[in-house]
Amino acid sequence: MPHVLVLGGGLAGLASAAALGQSGHRVTLLEARAFPGGRAASYPLPADEPGEVIDNCQHILLRCCVNLLDFYQRLGVLDSIHFHREFNFIEPGGRLSVMRSGILPAPLHFAGSFATLRFLGLKDKLAIASALLAIRAQRGASTDLDRISMLDWLKQQRQTPAAIERFWRQILVSAVNEELDRMAASHGCQVFRLGFLASRDAYQMGLPSVPLSELYSAEAWRRVPSVEFQFRAPVTRIVFDSGRVSGVEACGRSWTADHYVSALPFEKLGPLAPELGIDYTPFEHSPITGIHLWFDRPVTTLPHATLLDRTIQWFFNKDEGRYIQLVVSASRGLTTMPRGEVIALALRELREFLPQAAAAQLVKSHVVKEVRATFSARPGLELLRPPTRTAFANLSLAGDWTRSGWPATMEGAVRSGYIAAEDAAAALRPTPQQPAASFLLPDIA
């Protein structure tokens, strides 16, 4: 049974390990931390909060994330993802608008609820509809969408200021974790083409009903017994010899395999493997801040909502309205702000949207700043992202920063892991005539 060594236990590494392990390969996965999941993980709060487990940040998916859903299916945890059919928009003062799919076929399925959105005027809605038609028309056309920012593209489409700030920005900054003026238009258009225009249910938001760590628990991995995990095993060196990887050093010992998959972040891989010749200088990080608030009483009955015109972008109801998680994507303005000021800002803004929060007492709070949450999906970067195949025959690259066809999302990470698994499986075929393994599922449109 061919042996593959996977470096890194984030979603990319886990997806690669699952695909290879279920296709007749023996896999050893090295992970620096004591648990898998990478930036999509959960952990217990400090000892003064016994029994409380939180996700580092609320992670969501859409039904168009077919490879992520396939990965959850492989581990038998797909039933732990609950899908929501409504997007709730709240204005300061508490006025609510709801967007949901109607009876019309795609791409007109939002027409009924979109017409009733109260936070947009008629001119805004007409501009948005025109731009959505332009996105649909661009499919398969030769464009320069990777070379311009999403903001520039929206201005070319004559979007109103309210449409940009209250609709496009509100959805896309959270989806891509970057501001519109720093986001390649290709990624912004892709979100709407796949998530909002391709089918009547592609937009539905999937939320885990369990902490993220339970999605990759030891029980789940019993379905893939040929995968072995080595935790607290940070890679300290990748050894190259005669055009191949000859071994990996981690936790004081040397590891060897028939093939290697690096699912390490770019900032970690660079010092370990300068032999790859990758130029990492174009890659930058974009942060996400998660703010966890526990109240003495319920402050909302909504499962989630996006909050307009303020710093806080989304809230998620984690425990019958008593525990609320707030999310700020591309949160550069919060990374240096003291914890107390972040919490004060969050409370002040949340009370503008949820009147019940004004009367509730804050019981406890927690702030998670993921400074290296994702790479910045800026214009011009796509062609600089490295492919899976390297110059070394027994080394494949994975990671959401590699050329997966998606920005830095959970779907992008899993796609990269599947692509790397295909590359590894092809390299390990007994004969070139043997059919190549296929793991990657195509986009829905």
C-alpha positions as CSV (number, residue, x, y, z in Angstrom):
1,M,0.0,0.0,0.0
2,P,1.7,3.3,-1.1
3,H,2.5,5.6,1.8
4,V,1.7,9.4,1.6
5,L,2.9,11.9,4.2
6,V,0.6,14.9,4.5
7,L,2.1,18.0,6.2
8,G,-0.5,20.1,7.9
9,G,-3.9,19.3,9.4
10,G,-6.0,22.2,8.1
11,L,-8.9,21.5,5.8
12,A,-6.6,21.1,2.8
13,G,-4.5,18.5,4.5
14,L,-7.6,16.7,5.9
15,A,-9.3,16.6,2.6
16,S,-6.2,15.2,0.9
17,A,-5.8,12.6,3.6
18,A,-9.4,11.5,3.4
19,A,-9.4,11.1,-0.4
20,L,-6.1,9.2,-0.4
21,G,-7.0,7.1,2.6
22,Q,-10.3,6.0,1.0
23,S,-8.6,5.1,-2.3
24,G,-6.1,2.5,-1.1
25,H,-3.3,4.6,0.3
26,R,-1.7,4.6,3.7
27,V,-1.5,8.2,5.0
28,T,0.3,9.8,7.9
29,L,-0.6,13.4,8.7
30,L,1.7,15.6,10.7
31,E,0.0,18.5,12.5
32,A,1.8,21.1,14.7
33,R,-1.2,21.6,17.1
34,A,-2.9,19.1,19.3
35,F,-6.0,19.0,17.2
36,P,-7.0,19.1,13.5
37,G,-8.9,21.8,11.6
38,G,-6.3,24.6,11.2
39,R,-8.2,27.9,11.0
40,A,-11.5,26.2,11.0
41,A,-11.2,24.6,14.5
42,S,-12.7,24.9,18.0
43,Y,-11.1,24.8,21.4
44,P,-12.1,25.1,25.1
45,L,-12.0,28.5,26.8
46,P,-9.4,29.0,29.6
47,A,-9.8,27.1,32.9
48,D,-12.0,29.8,34.4
49,E,-14.7,28.9,31.9
50,P,-14.9,25.1,32.3
51,G,-16.8,23.2,29.7
52,E,-17.2,26.0,27.2
53,V,-16.0,25.2,23.7
54,I,-16.0,27.8,21.0
55,D,-15.1,28.0,17.3
56,N,-12.3,30.4,16.5
57,C,-14.8,32.1,14.2
58,Q,-18.1,31.2,12.7
59,H,-17.5,29.3,9.5
60,I,-20.3,28.9,7.0
61,L,-20.7,27.3,3.6
62,L,-23.2,27.5,0.8
63,R,-24.8,24.6,-1.0
64,C,-22.6,25.4,-4.0
65,C,-19.6,24.3,-2.0
66,V,-19.8,20.8,-3.4
67,N,-16.3,19.6,-2.5
68,L,-16.6,20.7,1.1
69,L,-20.0,18.8,1.3
70,D,-18.3,15.8,-0.2
71,F,-15.6,15.9,2.4
72,Y,-18.1,16.0,5.2
73,Q,-19.9,13.1,3.5
74,R,-16.6,11.1,3.5
75,L,-16.4,11.6,7.3
76,G,-20.0,10.9,7.9
77,V,-20.8,14.2,9.5
78,L,-22.9,15.8,6.8
79,D,-26.0,15.6,9.0
80,S,-24.3,18.0,11.4
81,I,-24.6,20.8,8.8
82,H,-28.0,22.6,8.9
83,F,-29.0,24.7,6.0
84,H,-30.9,28.0,6.2
85,R,-33.1,29.4,3.4
86,E,-33.3,33.0,4.5
87,F,-30.8,35.9,4.5
88,N,-31.7,38.4,7.2
89,F,-30.6,42.1,6.7
90,I,-31.1,44.4,9.7
91,E,-30.7,48.2,9.6
92,P,-29.7,50.3,12.6
93,G,-32.9,50.7,14.5
94,G,-34.0,47.1,14.0
95,R,-35.9,47.1,10.7
96,L,-35.6,43.7,9.1
97,S,-35.5,42.6,5.4
98,V,-35.5,39.0,4.3
99,M,-34.2,37.5,1.1
100,R,-35.2,34.0,0.1
101,S,-35.7,31.9,-3.0
102,G,-39.2,32.0,-4.5
103,I,-41.1,29.9,-7.0
104,L,-39.4,31.2,-10.2
105,P,-36.5,29.2,-11.7
106,A,-32.9,30.4,-11.5
107,P,-31.6,33.0,-12.0
108,L,-35.0,34.7,-11.2
109,H,-35.6,32.9,-8.0
110,F,-34.9,35.9,-5.8
111,A,-37.1,38.3,-7.7
112,G,-40.0,38.3,-5.4
113,S,-38.1,38.8,-2.1
114,F,-35.5,41.1,-3.7
115,A,-38.3,43.5,-4.7
116,T,-39.4,43.7,-1.0
117,L,-36.0,44.5,0.5
118,R,-36.6,47.7,2.4
119,F,-33.0,48.8,2.9
120,L,-32.6,49.4,-0.9
121,G,-34.4,51.9,-3.1
122,L,-35.7,51.2,-6.5
123,K,-32.7,52.8,-8.2
124,D,-30.4,50.6,-6.2
125,K,-32.3,47.4,-7.0
126,L,-32.4,48.2,-10.8
127,A,-28.6,48.7,-10.7
128,I,-28.0,45.5,-8.8
129,A,-30.2,43.5,-11.2
130,S,-28.3,44.9,-14.2
131,A,-25.0,43.9,-12.6
132,L,-26.2,40.4,-11.9
133,L,-27.2,40.0,-15.5
134,A,-23.7,41.1,-16.5
135,I,-22.1,38.5,-14.2
136,R,-24.3,35.8,-15.8
137,A,-23.4,37.0,-19.3
138,Q,-19.6,36.9,-18.5
139,R,-19.6,33.2,-17.9
140,G,-17.0,31.6,-20.3
141,A,-16.1,35.0,-21.8
142,S,-12.6,36.3,-21.9
143,T,-12.4,39.1,-19.4
144,D,-9.8,40.9,-17.3
145,L,-11.7,40.3,-14.0
146,D,-8.6,39.1,-12.2
147,R,-6.8,42.4,-13.0
148,I,-9.3,44.8,-11.6
149,S,-10.8,45.2,-8.2
150,M,-14.4,44.3,-7.5
151,L,-15.0,48.0,-6.6
152,D,-13.8,49.1,-10.0
153,W,-16.0,46.5,-11.7
154,L,-19.0,47.7,-9.7
155,K,-18.3,51.3,-10.7
156,Q,-18.1,50.2,-14.3
157,Q,-21.5,48.7,-13.9
158,R,-22.8,52.0,-12.5
159,Q,-23.8,50.7,-9.1
160,T,-25.2,53.3,-6.7
161,P,-23.4,54.0,-3.4
162,A,-26.2,52.3,-1.4
163,A,-26.1,49.2,-3.7
164,I,-22.3,49.0,-3.2
165,E,-22.3,49.5,0.6
166,R,-25.5,47.7,1.6
167,F,-25.6,44.8,-0.9
168,W,-22.4,44.0,-2.7
169,R,-20.0,44.9,0.2
170,Q,-22.2,43.3,2.8
171,I,-22.1,39.9,1.1
172,L,-18.7,39.9,-0.6
173,V,-16.4,41.1,2.2
174,S,-17.7,38.2,4.4
175,A,-17.5,35.7,1.5
176,V,-14.0,36.5,0.3
177,N,-12.6,38.2,3.5
178,E,-11.4,41.2,1.7
179,E,-12.5,44.8,1.1
180,L,-14.0,45.5,-2.4
181,D,-11.1,47.8,-3.4
182,R,-8.6,45.0,-2.5
183,M,-10.6,42.1,-4.0
184,A,-10.1,40.7,-7.5
185,A,-13.4,41.1,-9.4
186,S,-13.0,37.5,-10.6
187,H,-13.6,36.3,-7.0
188,G,-16.5,38.6,-6.3
189,C,-18.3,37.7,-9.5
190,Q,-17.7,34.0,-8.9
191,V,-19.5,34.2,-5.5
192,F,-22.6,35.6,-7.1
193,R,-22.4,33.4,-10.2
194,L,-22.2,30.1,-8.2
195,G,-24.0,31.1,-5.0
196,F,-26.8,33.3,-6.2
197,L,-27.4,32.7,-9.9
198,A,-26.6,29.0,-10.6
199,S,-29.6,27.3,-9.0
200,R,-32.5,27.9,-6.7
201,D,-30.8,26.5,-3.6
202,A,-27.1,27.2,-4.1
203,Y,-27.3,30.2,-1.8
204,Q,-28.6,28.3,1.2
205,M,-26.3,28.9,4.2
206,G,-24.9,25.8,6.0
207,L,-24.0,26.2,9.6
208,P,-22.5,23.4,11.7
209,S,-24.7,22.3,14.6
210,V,-21.7,21.1,16.6
211,P,-18.3,22.7,17.3
212,L,-16.0,22.5,14.3
213,S,-13.6,20.1,16.1
214,E,-16.4,17.5,16.2
215,L,-16.6,17.5,12.4
216,Y,-13.0,16.0,12.4
217,S,-13.2,13.9,15.6
218,A,-11.5,10.6,16.0
219,E,-14.8,8.9,15.7
220,A,-15.4,10.5,12.3
221,W,-11.9,9.4,11.1
222,R,-12.7,5.7,12.0
223,R,-14.3,5.7,8.6
224,V,-10.8,6.1,7.1
225,P,-8.7,3.7,9.2
226,S,-5.7,4.0,6.8
227,V,-5.1,7.6,8.0
228,E,-2.9,8.0,11.0
229,F,-2.5,11.4,12.8
230,Q,0.6,12.7,14.5
231,F,-0.2,15.7,16.6
232,R,2.2,18.2,18.2
233,A,4.5,17.4,15.3
234,P,5.5,20.7,13.6
235,V,7.6,20.2,10.5
236,T,11.0,21.7,10.9
237,R,12.6,20.7,7.6
238,I,11.8,19.2,4.2
239,V,14.9,17.4,2.8
240,F,15.4,17.5,-0.9
241,D,17.8,15.2,-2.8
242,S,18.3,14.5,-6.5
243,G,15.1,16.1,-7.6
244,R,12.9,14.4,-5.0
245,V,11.9,14.8,-1.4
246,S,13.9,12.3,0.6
247,G,12.3,13.0,4.0
248,V,10.7,15.4,6.5
249,E,11.9,16.3,9.9
250,A,9.4,16.8,12.7
251,C,9.3,16.4,16.5
252,G,12.9,15.3,16.6
253,R,12.7,12.4,14.1
254,S,12.8,11.8,10.3
255,W,9.7,10.8,8.4
256,T,9.8,9.1,5.0
257,A,7.1,8.2,2.5
258,D,6.5,7.3,-1.1
259,H,4.9,10.7,-1.8
260,Y,4.5,14.0,0.1
261,V,1.7,16.5,0.2
262,S,2.4,19.9,1.7
263,A,-0.7,21.6,3.0
264,L,1.2,24.2,5.0
265,P,0.4,27.9,4.9
266,F,2.6,29.9,2.6
267,E,4.3,31.7,5.4
268,K,5.4,28.4,6.9
269,L,6.3,26.6,3.7
270,G,8.6,29.3,2.4
271,P,11.4,28.9,5.0
272,L,11.1,25.1,4.9
273,A,11.4,24.7,1.2
274,P,13.2,27.5,-0.6
275,E,14.1,24.8,-3.2
276,L,10.5,25.2,-4.6
277,G,11.5,28.6,-6.0
278,I,8.0,30.1,-5.2
279,D,7.9,33.9,-4.9
280,Y,5.9,34.5,-1.7
281,T,6.2,38.2,-1.7
282,P,2.8,38.9,-3.5
283,F,1.0,37.0,-0.8
284,E,-0.5,39.0,2.1
285,H,-2.9,38.1,4.9
286,S,-6.4,39.4,5.6
287,P,-7.7,39.1,9.2
288,I,-11.0,38.0,10.7
289,T,-12.2,38.9,14.2
290,G,-14.7,36.8,16.0
291,I,-16.4,38.3,19.1
292,H,-18.3,36.0,21.5
293,L,-20.9,37.5,23.8
294,W,-22.9,35.7,26.5
295,F,-25.9,37.5,28.0
296,D,-28.1,36.8,31.0
297,R,-31.2,36.5,28.8
298,P,-32.1,35.9,25.1
299,V,-31.5,39.0,22.9
300,T,-32.9,37.6,19.6
301,T,-34.8,34.8,18.1
302,L,-33.2,35.1,14.6
303,P,-30.7,32.4,13.8
304,H,-28.4,34.9,12.1
305,A,-28.4,38.3,10.3
306,T,-26.1,40.7,8.5
307,L,-25.9,44.1,10.1
308,L,-25.9,47.1,7.8
309,D,-23.8,50.3,8.0
310,R,-21.6,49.4,10.9
311,T,-18.3,47.7,11.8
312,I,-19.9,44.4,12.8
313,Q,-21.0,42.5,9.7
314,W,-22.8,39.4,11.0
315,F,-24.2,37.9,14.1
316,F,-25.0,34.2,14.7
317,N,-27.3,32.9,17.4
318,K,-25.4,30.1,19.1
319,D,-27.6,29.3,22.1
320,E,-31.3,30.4,22.0
321,G,-30.3,34.0,21.9
322,R,-28.1,34.0,25.0
323,Y,-24.8,33.4,23.2
324,I,-24.1,35.6,20.2
325,Q,-21.1,35.3,17.9
326,L,-20.2,38.4,15.9
327,V,-18.0,38.4,12.9
328,V,-15.9,41.1,11.3
329,S,-14.1,40.1,8.1
330,A,-11.1,42.0,6.7
331,S,-10.9,43.4,10.2
332,R,-7.7,45.3,9.9
333,G,-9.1,48.2,12.0
334,L,-9.6,45.8,15.0
335,T,-6.4,43.9,15.0
336,T,-4.6,46.5,17.2
337,M,-7.6,47.6,19.2
338,P,-7.5,46.5,22.8
339,R,-9.9,43.7,23.8
340,G,-12.0,45.9,26.0
341,E,-12.6,48.4,23.2
342,V,-13.5,45.7,20.7
343,I,-16.2,44.4,23.1
344,A,-17.5,47.9,23.9
345,L,-17.8,48.5,20.1
346,A,-19.6,45.2,19.6
347,L,-22.0,45.9,22.4
348,R,-22.7,49.4,21.3
349,E,-23.4,48.3,17.7
350,L,-25.4,45.2,18.6
351,R,-27.8,47.2,20.7
352,E,-28.6,49.4,17.7
353,F,-30.0,46.4,15.9
354,L,-31.4,44.2,18.7
355,P,-33.4,46.2,21.2
356,Q,-33.4,43.3,23.6
357,A,-29.7,43.5,23.9
358,A,-29.9,47.0,25.5
359,A,-31.7,45.6,28.6
360,A,-29.6,42.4,28.8
361,Q,-26.5,42.1,31.0
362,L,-23.3,40.9,29.5
363,V,-22.2,37.8,31.5
364,K,-18.9,37.1,29.7
365,S,-17.1,37.7,26.5
366,H,-14.2,36.5,24.3
367,V,-12.4,37.9,21.3
368,V,-10.5,35.9,18.7
369,K,-8.3,37.8,16.3
370,E,-7.2,35.6,13.4
371,V,-4.6,37.9,12.0
372,R,-3.6,35.3,9.3
373,A,-7.1,34.1,8.6
374,T,-6.8,34.0,4.8
375,F,-4.7,35.3,2.0
376,S,-5.7,38.6,0.5
377,A,-7.4,37.8,-2.8
378,R,-6.2,41.0,-4.5
379,P,-6.2,41.7,-8.2
380,G,-3.4,40.2,-10.2
381,L,-2.7,37.4,-7.7
382,E,-4.5,34.5,-9.4
383,L,-1.7,33.6,-11.9
384,L,0.9,33.9,-9.2
385,R,-0.7,31.2,-7.0
386,P,1.3,28.0,-7.4
387,P,-0.2,24.9,-9.0
388,T,-0.3,21.6,-7.2
389,R,2.4,19.9,-9.2
390,T,5.9,20.9,-8.3
391,A,9.3,20.3,-9.9
392,F,9.8,17.5,-7.5
393,A,8.1,14.3,-8.6
394,N,7.0,13.1,-5.2
395,L,5.8,16.4,-3.8
396,S,2.4,18.0,-4.3
397,L,1.1,21.3,-2.9
398,A,-2.2,21.9,-1.2
399,G,-3.7,24.8,0.7
400,D,-6.3,27.5,0.1
401,W,-3.5,29.8,-1.2
402,T,-2.6,27.5,-4.1
403,R,-4.3,27.6,-7.5
404,S,-7.6,25.9,-6.5
405,G,-9.9,28.1,-8.7
406,W,-11.5,29.5,-5.5
407,P,-10.5,32.3,-3.1
408,A,-9.5,31.4,0.5
409,T,-12.6,29.6,1.7
410,M,-13.3,26.2,3.2
411,E,-14.4,25.1,-0.3
412,G,-11.1,26.4,-1.8
413,A,-9.1,24.5,0.9
414,V,-10.9,21.2,0.2
415,R,-10.6,21.7,-3.5
416,S,-6.8,22.1,-3.2
417,G,-6.6,19.0,-1.0
418,Y,-8.5,16.9,-3.6
419,I,-6.4,18.3,-6.4
420,A,-3.2,17.4,-4.5
421,A,-4.6,13.9,-3.8
422,E,-5.2,13.4,-7.5
423,D,-1.7,14.4,-8.2
424,A,-0.3,12.1,-5.5
425,A,-2.4,9.2,-6.7
426,A,-1.3,9.7,-10.3
427,A,2.3,9.7,-9.3
428,L,1.9,6.5,-7.3
429,R,0.1,4.5,-10.0
430,P,1.8,1.1,-10.6
431,T,1.7,1.8,-14.4
432,P,0.9,4.9,-16.4
433,Q,-1.9,2.9,-18.1
434,Q,-3.9,2.6,-14.9
435,P,-6.8,5.1,-14.8
436,A,-6.1,8.2,-12.8
437,A,-8.0,8.7,-9.5
438,S,-10.6,11.5,-9.6
439,F,-11.7,13.3,-6.4
440,L,-12.5,16.8,-7.4
441,L,-16.1,17.6,-8.1
442,P,-16.8,20.3,-10.7
443,D,-18.5,23.6,-9.8
444,I,-22.2,23.6,-10.2
445,A,-22.0,26.1,-13.1
